[in-house]
Amino acid sequence: MEDGLLDSWSSGPTPRLSQKQLDELAEIVATGPDRAIDGVVRCRRLNLQRVIKERWHRLS
């Protein structure tokens, strides 16, 4: 075997949300915001961060 670059795959960082919370967040994204409640017509990362912080007291 020659010396050089080797493939070394990482699993990445540990998710901060549980699988149940990720599933719920995916449903929120799929449904989209309610303009009357959320005050926006589309989800941006900033809006989703607020939802995560409000629901699960975490910021990703």
Secondary structure, DSSP 8 states (H G I E B T S, - for coil): ---S--------S--SS-HHHHHHHHHHHHH---HHHHS-SS--HHHHHHHHHHHHS---
